[in-house]
Amino acid sequence: MTHKIVEAIIDDGQLKCIGEKLPKGRLKVHLVYDLIEDETGDQTVKKIIAETSGIYRDLDSEFESKKLRIDWERKFLS
């Protein structure tokens, strides 16, 4: 038995794109796929918090959020 590797995209269990034309008939395949790592995993979030904690120590977050909202609405309405 000969093995051939072909790149393909399967989205929600449906074949969406394939790198080259496949032979006619039924194919027996072995799927080997890459897992996409979650960028915002627990370790990443903890790392970001550790790196940024204390940067804006004196910041009033409630005031700043209201100020940003007012600026956004002013730009949107004008």
Secondary structure, 3 states (H helix, E strand, C coil): CCCCCCCEEEECCEEEEECCCCCCCCCCCCCCCCCCCCCCCHHHHHHHHHHHCCCCCCCCHHHHHHHHHHHHHHHHHC
